Amino acid sequence: MKERILKHLKAIVYILLPFVGGGWLGAACSQNDATTDVHANWQERNDAFFASLEDSLTRGTGTWKKIKSFSKTTDKNTDYVYVQVIPTGQETGQTTSPTFNDSVRLSYEGRLMPTAIPLNGKGFTDGAVFDTTIYGSYNPQTNATVSFKVSTLVNGLTSALLYMHRGDTWLVYIPYALGYNDKADNTKIPAYSTLIFKVTLYDFAAEGNKLPKM
């Protein structure tokens, strides 16, 4: 019995050690330290981070939304994206949203989960940027824009866009099941990564129609 208890304790220490070195308790440790693996136990940490967003939804001020994926996944706990609406004064007040086959014009900044303080939201700027149209500060009035077909994006971002209106700016938290799952998209996005997009929707057009010029 004693041997089994010791074995169990050793397993717990093994699991928690990366968090002490560079994760939950690693705020004081420089992320430039070559001995610190900021992606250690990445899947477990992303699971915990995404689960913690439920608290933001239930304790939020009405700016949080929970949106069901347009495409059902195999895990019911990850059938949703979480969204925080960011008022910018650029909202148009329109009530129509893009459809799956529409083209959209938007600006965005994509980040990974924060690594220095991964569970309390304060470390958002510590999440590594993996893709962006932004140069300098995020400003819906001056951001560079790009256009995509809604259907060509990862499931989580597609799901959010189907509910956005012209002028909306959202923070979209996408579980890895609705992102790249267990595949690494490139060297900047490890497998099992929560994707965090700050995105502004400027305009959209039905299939076969051109997007209006800005």
DAQUICOR-V515339 format. One record per residue. N is the residue number from 1. RES is the residue in one small letter. D_LAST is the distance of its C-alpha to the last C-alpha in Angstrom with 2 decimals. Layout:
BEGIN
N_RES_D_LAST / N_RES_D_LAST
END
This chain:
BEGIN
1_m_70.92 / 2_k_70.49 / 3_e_69.13 / 4_r_66.54 / 5_i_65.41 / 6_l_65.09 / 7_k_63.14 / 8_h_60.75 / 9_l_60.26 / 10_k_59.58 / 11_a_56.86 / 12_i_55.19 / 13_v_55.35 / 14_y_53.84 / 15_i_50.85 / 16_l_50.26 / 17_l_50.89 / 18_p_47.37 / 19_f_45.94 / 20_v_48.41 / 21_g_47.54 / 22_g_43.76 / 23_g_42.41 / 24_w_43.28 / 25_l_45.83 / 26_g_44.37 / 27_a_42.27 / 28_a_44.78 / 29_c_44.78 / 30_s_42.43 / 31_q_39.99 / 32_n_40.71 / 33_d_44.29 / 34_a_44.91 / 35_t_47.42 / 36_t_44.93 / 37_d_43.20 / 38_v_40.15 / 39_h_39.74 / 40_a_43.34 / 41_n_43.87 / 42_w_40.13 / 43_q_40.38 / 44_e_42.65 / 45_r_40.59 / 46_n_37.35 / 47_d_39.31 / 48_a_40.54 / 49_f_37.18 / 50_f_35.50 / 51_a_38.55 / 52_s_38.34 / 53_l_34.97 / 54_e_36.97 / 55_d_38.43 / 56_s_35.05 / 57_l_34.35 / 58_t_37.74 / 59_r_37.89 / 60_g_34.26 / 61_t_33.08 / 62_g_31.13 / 63_t_27.97 / 64_w_29.21 / 65_k_28.85 / 66_k_30.71 / 67_i_29.03 / 68_k_31.12 / 69_s_30.03 / 70_f_29.22 / 71_s_31.67 / 72_k_35.08 / 73_t_36.43 / 74_t_40.10 / 75_d_40.22 / 76_k_39.78 / 77_n_39.12 / 78_t_35.93 / 79_d_34.52 / 80_y_32.11 / 81_v_29.19 / 82_y_29.21 / 83_v_26.19 / 84_q_25.92 / 85_v_23.32 / 86_i_21.93 / 87_p_21.14 / 88_t_18.41 / 89_g_17.89 / 90_q_14.29 / 91_e_15.73 / 92_t_14.90 / 93_g_18.46 / 94_q_17.75 / 95_t_20.43 / 96_t_19.15 / 97_s_18.54 / 98_p_17.66 / 99_t_20.71 / 100_f_22.28 / 101_n_21.03 / 102_d_17.39 / 103_s_14.48 / 104_v_12.40 / 105_r_9.41 / 106_l_11.07 / 107_s_12.56 / 108_y_16.33 / 109_e_19.62 / 110_g_22.66 / 111_r_26.17 / 112_l_29.72 / 113_m_32.21 / 114_p_33.49 / 115_t_36.68 / 116_a_38.41 / 117_i_38.60 / 118_p_37.49 / 119_l_38.60 / 120_n_37.67 / 121_g_33.93 / 122_k_34.46 / 123_g_33.83 / 124_f_30.21 / 125_t_29.26 / 126_d_32.18 / 127_g_30.64 / 128_a_29.73 / 129_v_26.07 / 130_f_25.90 / 131_d_22.19 / 132_t_19.07 / 133_t_15.57 / 134_i_16.52 / 135_y_18.16 / 136_g_20.17 / 137_s_19.96 / 138_y_17.75 / 139_n_15.36 / 140_p_12.62 / 141_q_11.07 / 142_t_11.17 / 143_n_11.56 / 144_a_10.50 / 145_t_9.21 / 146_v_11.00 / 147_s_11.62 / 148_f_15.15 / 149_k_17.45 / 150_v_18.93 / 151_s_22.36 / 152_t_22.18 / 153_l_22.07 / 154_v_25.26 / 155_n_26.86 / 156_g_26.40 / 157_l_22.62 / 158_t_22.40 / 159_s_24.74 / 160_a_22.66 / 161_l_19.36 / 162_l_21.41 / 163_y_21.94 / 164_m_18.67 / 165_h_16.55 / 166_r_12.93 / 167_g_12.82 / 168_d_16.05 / 169_t_17.15 / 170_w_20.34 / 171_l_22.98 / 172_v_24.15 / 173_y_27.68 / 174_i_28.58 / 175_p_32.25 / 176_y_33.11 / 177_a_34.29 / 178_l_30.70 / 179_g_29.42 / 180_y_31.47 / 181_n_34.83 / 182_d_37.70 / 183_k_35.80 / 184_a_34.33 / 185_d_30.87 / 186_n_31.31 / 187_t_33.19 / 188_k_30.78 / 189_i_31.17 / 190_p_34.85 / 191_a_36.17 / 192_y_36.32 / 193_s_33.33 / 194_t_31.59 / 195_l_27.83 / 196_i_25.96 / 197_f_22.18 / 198_k_20.12 / 199_v_16.93 / 200_t_13.93 / 201_l_12.44 / 202_y_8.90 / 203_d_9.12 / 204_f_11.74 / 205_a_13.23 / 206_a_16.93 / 207_e_18.74 / 208_g_18.64 / 209_n_15.31 / 210_k_12.09 / 211_l_9.03 / 212_p_6.48 / 213_k_3.79 / 214_m_0.00
END
